[in-house]
Amino acid sequence: VVSVTHTTSPLEPGTTETFSVVVRNNGPNGAQDPIMTFLLYDLDFTMASYSGDSDWTSYSSGGTFVRKGNMPNGTEETITFSVFIPSDASFQ
């Protein structure tokens, strides 16, 4: 992961928050079926929507994405997704 961008700060319970994650393969070879997992520690959240390179698929509601096939060396791709933060969420 190269960078993570979040459009609002801080996270607010009961809202839908959008994140963009840039993933890069630094090589030296292609990466077959790479996986990217996004975690918000101590928080259960629900995936609300996803967009990005068509080779990436949201694998679960918990923020795991899988790229089908080879991600060539030097490739950089962006995954954008929204998550619903439960209204009873508390942050420590």
TORROLUM-516568 format. One record per residue: x, y, z of N, C-alpha, C, O in turn; residue in three letters. Coordinates in steps of 0.05 Angstrom, whole numbers, padded with zeros to 5 digits, always signed. Layout:
BEGIN
XYZXYZXYZXYZala/...
//
This chain:
BEGIN
+00017-00023+00000+00000+00000+00000+00018+00025+00000+00036+00027+00016val/+00012+00043-00019+00028+00067-00021+00016+00089-00004+00030+00104+00009val/-00011+00092-00006-00024+00113+00010-00053+00106+00015-00065+00091+00000ser/-00064+00118+00036-00092+00116+00043-00103+00144+00047-00091+00160+00062val/-00124+00151+00033-00137+00177+00035-00165+00174+00046-00180+00157+00037thr/-00171+00190+00066-00198+00190+00078-00209+00219+00075-00195+00238+00081his/-00234+00221+00065-00244+00247+00058-00253+00264+00081-00254+00289+00079thr/-00261+00252+00103-00269+00268+00127-00254+00258+00151-00246+00235+00153thr/-00251+00276+00170-00237+00268+00195-00248+00284+00218-00253+00308+00214ser/-00253+00273+00240-00249+00245+00247-00273+00228+00238-00292+00239+00227pro/-00270+00202+00241-00292+00184+00234-00316+00191+00253-00312+00195+00277leu/-00340+00191+00241-00364+00197+00256-00382+00173+00257-00390+00162+00236glu/-00390+00163+00281-00409+00141+00282-00436+00148+00268-00445+00171+00269pro/-00447+00128+00255-00472+00132+00241-00469+00144+00213-00489+00152+00201gly/-00445+00146+00203-00441+00158+00176-00428+00137+00157-00418+00117+00166thr/-00428+00144+00132-00414+00129+00112-00389+00144+00105-00390+00168+00097thr/-00366+00131+00108-00340+00144+00103-00327+00132+00078-00329+00108+00074glu/-00313+00149+00063-00301+00140+00038-00270+00140+00041-00258+00159+00051thr/-00258+00119+00031-00229+00116+00032-00219+00110+00004-00233+00097-00012phe/-00195+00119-00003-00181+00111-00027-00154+00100-00019-00139+00112-00004ser/-00147+00076-00030-00122+00063-00024-00107+00059-00050-00118+00047-00069val/-00082+00068-00051-00065+00063-00074-00047+00040-00068-00033+00040-00047val/-00048+00020-00085-00032-00005-00082-00012-00006-00104-00018+00000-00128val/+00013-00012-00098+00035-00014-00118+00050-00040-00115+00056-00049-00093arg/+00057-00052-00138+00075-00075-00138+00103-00065-00143+00108-00056-00166asn/+00120-00066-00124+00148-00057-00127+00166-00079-00138+00190-00075-00140asn/+00155-00102-00145+00170-00122-00159+00189-00138-00140+00185-00138-00116gly/+00208-00151-00151+00218-00149-00178+00201-00164-00199+00205-00161-00223pro/+00181-00180-00190+00165-00195-00208+00136-00187-00206+00128-00171-00188asn/+00119-00198-00223+00091-00194-00221+00080-00208-00196+00093-00227-00186gly/+00058-00198-00185+00046-00210-00161+00020-00224-00170+00002-00211-00181ala/+00018-00250-00166-00005-00266-00174-00026-00264-00153-00022-00272-00130gln/-00050-00255-00160-00074-00253-00142-00067-00240-00115-00073-00252-00094asp/-00056-00215-00115-00050-00202-00090-00075-00195-00074-00097-00193-00086pro/-00072-00193-00048-00094-00187-00030-00087-00162-00014-00065-00158-00006ile/-00107-00144-00011-00105-00121+00005-00127-00121+00026-00151-00124+00019met/-00120-00119+00052-00140-00119+00073-00140-00092+00087-00118-00084+00096thr/-00163-00080+00089-00165-00054+00103-00178-00058+00130-00200-00069+00132phe/-00164-00050+00151-00174-00055+00178-00179-00028+00192-00162-00010+00191leu/-00201-00026+00206-00206-00004+00225-00207-00019+00252-00227-00031+00259leu/-00185-00017+00266-00182-00032+00291-00204-00026+00311-00213-00003+00313tyr/-00213-00047+00325-00234-00045+00346-00260-00034+00335-00275-00022+00350asp/-00266-00039+00309-00290-00029+00298-00301-00049+00278-00287-00057+00259leu/-00326-00056+00281-00340-00072+00261-00353-00052+00241-00366-00034+00250asp/-00348-00056+00216-00360-00038+00196-00371-00055+00173-00364-00078+00169phe/-00388-00042+00157-00401-00055+00135-00392-00041+00109-00393-00016+00107thr/-00384-00056+00089-00376-00045+00063-00401-00034+00050-00420-00049+00045met/-00401-00008+00043-00425+00004+00031-00423+00005+00001-00443+00001-00013ala/-00399+00010-00010-00395+00010-00039-00366+00007-00046-00348+00011-00028ser/-00360+00001-00071-00332-00003-00080-00330+00006-00109-00348+00001-00125tyr/-00308+00018-00116-00302+00024-00144-00271+00023-00147-00257+00027-00128ser/-00263+00018-00171-00234+00018-00175-00228+00002-00200-00245-00005-00216gly/-00202-00005-00203-00194-00021-00225-00211-00047-00227-00216-00059-00206asp/-00219-00054-00250-00238-00076-00254-00226-00103-00246-00240-00123-00242ser/-00199-00104-00242-00187-00129-00234-00189-00135-00204-00185-00157-00195asp/-00196-00114-00189-00199-00117-00160-00228-00124-00153-00246-00112-00165trp/-00232-00142-00134-00258-00150-00125-00260-00148-00095-00241-00157-00081thr/-00282-00137-00085-00286-00138-00056-00293-00166-00048-00313-00177-00056ser/-00276-00178-00031-00278-00206-00024-00297-00211-00001-00309-00232+00001tyr/-00299-00191+00017-00316-00195+00041-00325-00168+00051-00314-00147+00043ser/-00345-00167+00068-00355-00142+00079-00335-00130+00098-00339-00107+00107ser/-00315-00145+00106-00295-00135+00125-00272-00120+00114-00253-00114+00128gly/-00272-00113+00088-00251-00097+00077-00228-00112+00064-00206-00101+00062gly/-00232-00136+00055-00212-00151+00040-00217-00150+00010-00240-00155+00001thr/-00196-00143-00005-00198-00141-00034-00178-00160-00046-00156-00162-00036phe/-00186-00173-00068-00168-00191-00082-00167-00182-00111-00187-00175-00124val/-00142-00181-00121-00138-00174-00150-00136-00201-00165-00118-00217-00159arg/-00153-00205-00184-00153-00230-00199-00131-00228-00221-00130-00209-00236lys/-00114-00248-00221-00093-00248-00241-00068-00235-00232-00064-00228-00208gly/-00050-00230-00251-00024-00219-00246-00025-00189-00244-00037-00175-00261asn/-00012-00178-00223-00007-00149-00221+00022-00144-00229+00040-00151-00214met/+00027-00133-00253+00054-00131-00263+00072-00114-00245+00062-00095-00231pro/+00098-00119-00246+00118-00103-00232+00115-00074-00240+00112-00068-00264asn/+00115-00056-00221+00114-00027-00227+00085-00016-00229+00082+00008-00231gly/+00065-00034-00228+00037-00025-00230+00028-00012-00205+00034-00021-00182thr/+00013+00010-00208+00000+00024-00185-00029+00027-00192-00037+00036-00213glu/-00046+00018-00173-00075+00019-00177-00089+00030-00153-00079+00028-00130glu/-00113+00042-00157-00128+00055-00135-00154+00040-00131-00168+00033-00149thr/-00159+00034-00105-00184+00022-00096-00199+00043-00080-00188+00053-00060ile/-00223+00050-00087-00239+00069-00072-00264+00054-00061-00278+00040-00076thr/-00269+00058-00035-00292+00044-00023-00304+00061-00001-00291+00078+00011phe/-00329+00055+00005-00343+00069+00027-00351+00048+00048-00358+00025+00041ser/-00349+00055+00073-00357+00038+00094-00377+00052+00112-00375+00076+00117val/-00396+00037+00123-00415+00048+00142-00404+00043+00170-00399+00021+00178phe/-00402+00065+00185-00393+00064+00213-00417+00062+00230-00434+00080+00230ile/-00421+00040+00246-00445+00037+00262-00449+00061+00281-00430+00073+00291pro/-00475+00067+00286-00481+00090+00304-00472+00085+00333-00468+00104+00348ser/-00468+00060+00341-00459+00055+00368-00428+00051+00369-00418+00041+00390asp/-00414+00058+00348-00385+00055+00348-00372+00074+00368-00380+00097+00371ala/-00351+00064+00381-00335+00082+00398-00306+00078+00391-00298+00056+00384ser/-00291+00099+00392-00263+00098+00384-00246+00103+00408-00252+00120+00425phe/-00225+00087+00410-00207+00089+00434-00180+00099+00425-00162+00102+00442gln/
//
